[in-house]
Amino acid sequence: MELEAVEELLRRLRRAADEELMTRFNRVGARIKADGSVVTEADLIMQGRMQRELAALFPDYGFLGEEMDLGQRQSQLARPGAGFWVLDPLDGTSNFVTGIPYFAVSLALVVERRVELAVVYDPARQELFHAMAGQGARLNGQPLARRAAPAALRKAIALVDYKRLPAPLARRLAASPPYGSQRSFGSVALDFCWIAAGRGHVYLHGRHNLWDYAAGLTILHEAGGHSATLEGWQEMKLELQPRSTAAALDAALFIEWCNWLGITPRQE
């Protein structure tokens, strides 16, 4: 993809999030979807606007959004064409509704089962993370600086979502945490970017969807990070079946984290 086209996309995504999300932040009601997740007017308006923007800029690519129904998502995956966009218009909706400024727009371009472009924008902090395949990760246009990791897992800050972990693992973590301290912020896409930026050292989530991880996990990988599912698989399958992720930016810390979790990272 041409650099000028990418830059125009980033400008439009920023503008859309600033106009559609920030003007509604902590000011809209929410409803519960059939799967138990929360959706607001902002989710729907942001998805509609970005779908139109993407169609105008890149008419050859398809589209898969979180707020589409299951049949539409399955249809797009079954007929990928030249490639397709994966959008979460508002990752962290519960935070958004409650007034917690930790949410993001997540966008990934998938071509031939690989993410070619990943974008995560945090409009509350005006921070835009993006990465193109094989070209590293950037924050607001600058290469993402790498911070020193702690020497051992016991000194690390962990971003852990307990709610979706297998119960025995959640109990073990709560009773005997191997890290120094733990956080749970509520936006998968942004969590991955924070790990990539060194704002946390290890990560664990038991169940997230394609639109949650496609962009953020790609940015972490492009920053030099490492990940595997709880079953040990390291590839991103880019499918509708939810997956788990254990991750770290630092290789030695990732190995120590996996050892504690009982994971043997492997390729498929």
N, C-alpha and C positions, 0 to 999 in steps of 0.2 A: 504494500500500500504506500502511495506517495506521501511524503512528509507533510506537504501542504494540506492534503486531505485529512490526515490525522489531526493536525493542528486546528483545522476548521471544526472537526468533530468535537475536540476537547473544548473549544470555545462555546459551541452550541450546547454541549452537555452542562457546562458550568452555568451558562445563562439560564437554561431550563430549570436546573435545581435551585438556583437562587430565586427565580421568579415563582416557581410552582411549589417548592417545598418550604423555603424559609418564610415565605409570606403566610404559610399555614401552620408553621411549627407551634405546637402546643395550643392550637386554636381550632382543631377539628375533632369531631367525634369519630368513633371507630365501631366496627362490627366484627363479629367472629365468623370466619369462613367455615366451611364444612370440615376442613382438616384441623380445626382448632386454632389456626393462626389468626392474627389480627390484620384487618385491612381498613384503610381510610380513603376518603375522597382524594387525598394527596397521592396515594399509591396509583390510583386509577388515572388521574389527570397526568401525572408524570409519565406513566407508561404510554398513554396515548400520544402525548407530545413527542416523546423520544422515538416512538414508532414512526411518526410522520417525518421527523427530522432525518432519521436513518434512511427511510425510503427515498427522500429527496436527494440525499448525498450519495447513497450506494444502492441504486435500484435493483442490482443483480443479487443482492443478498437477502436471505430469508430472515425470519424473526421469531424468537421464542421468548415470551415474557412470563414472569411469575404469575401475573394476574390473568393469564389465558387459562382455558379449561384443559383438562387432561388430554382430551382428544386432539385439540389443536397442537399441544406440545408433542404428542406422539407422532402426529402427521409431519411436523417439521423435522423431527429426528429421522423419520423413515425416508424423507425426501430432502436431504440436505442441500442439493443443488450446488451452486458455486461456493456456498458457505452460508452461515447464518449468525445473527447476533443473539446473545443470551443476555437478557436484562432483568435485574432486580431493581425496580424503580425506587424502592425505599427499603433498604435492609436495616432493620432496627426499628420497625414500626412501633413496637410497644414503648421504646424510649421516646420516639417522636411524639406520641400521643401524651405521654406523661410529662414531657418537658425536659427530658434528659438529653443533652446535646451530644449524643453519640449514635449517629446513623449515617448512611451513605447511599449513593447510587452506584450500582455495580454493573459493568458492561463488558462483555467479552465477544470477540469475533472468532468463531470456530470454522476452520477450513480443513477439510479432510481429517477430521477427528483431532485436530490440534488447535490450541488457542494461539492465534496470530497476533492479537492485540487485546490488552487487558486494561481496563480503566476503573478506578474506584475513586469517587469524589466525596469528600466530607465537606458539605457546605457550611456547617457550623464553624469550622476552623479554616475554611477556604484552602483546604489541602487536597490537591489532586495527585494521586498516585497513578502511574501508568507504565506499561512495559510492552515492547514489541518482541516477538520471539527471537531469542538469541542476541538481543541488544541491551540487556540489563534493565534495571528498574529505575524509575525517576519519580521525584517528588517536586511538583510545581516546576517541571522542566529541567531540574538539575539532577545529576546522578545521585541516587540514594546513598548517603554516607553510611559506612559500616561502623557500628559501635563495637567495642570490645565486649565479649561475653564473659560471664562469671567463670571462674576456674572449675567449678563443680556444680552439679544439679542442686545440692543442698543450699546454694546461695542464689539460685535463680528465682525470678518472678515468673509464675505460671499463669497463663490465661486458660481457664478450665470451665467448661459448661457442664456442671454436674447433672443437670436435669435429664439429659439424653444419654448418659452413660449406662452401661450394664450395672445393675444394682450392686453386685459384689465388688466391682472396681470402684464405684463411687464410695462405698463404705470403706474400702481399703485406703483410698486417698484421704478421706476425711479423718480416719483414725491415725494414719501414719504417713502424712504428706512427706514426700522426698525432697521437696523444694523449699525455698526460704519463705515465700508468701504466694498468695493466689488471688486472682481477680476474675470476674465474669462481667463483661461490659454489655453484651447484647447485640452485636452486629458481627456476623461471621466474616464478611468481606473486609471490614475495617480491622478486625482482629488480626487477620493475616498480614495486612499492611503494617500494623503496629509491630508485629513480630519482625517483619522485614526491616523496619526502621530501628529495631533494637529497643522498642518501648515495652518489652516483655521478652522472655527468653525461651520458654517452651509453651506449647499449645496442645489442647486436647478437646475434642468435640465428638460426641457419639453418633450424631445423625444430622447431616445437613444436605441440602439439595443442590442441584446443578447450578442454579442461578445464585446460590449463596457463595459457592467456592470457585467457580470457573475463572473469574477475574482475579480475586484476591490471592488464591493459591498460586496462580501463574506469576503474579508480582513477587510473591515470596520466593518462588523458584528462580526467577530472573535476578533476584537480589543475592542468590547463592544459597538459599535455604533448602531444607530437606523435609520430606514428609512421607508418611505411610499410613495406611488404614490400620485399624486394630488387628486386622487379619494379616497385615504385613505387606500388602500390595502397594507399590510405589507409583504406578501410573495413574493418571487421571483418565477414567474411562469415558467421561462426558456423556453420562446416561441419566435417565430420570430416576433410577433407583437411588435412594439416599445412601450416603457413605459416611464413614467416620474418618477422622484425621488426627494423627499425632504429628507434631512438627516442631522444628527449631531452626534458627538461622545458622547457628554454629554446629559443625559436623560432630565434634567430640561430645557436645552437649546432647545432640540428637541421639547418638549411640547410647549414652548413659540413660537418657529418658526412655528409649525403646527397651533397653535391658530391664529397667525397673517395671515397665508395663508388660514385659513378657512378649514383646514383638520381635520377630525376625524379619527385617526389611528384605524384600525380594522383588525381582522383576517378574512379570507374567510371561 
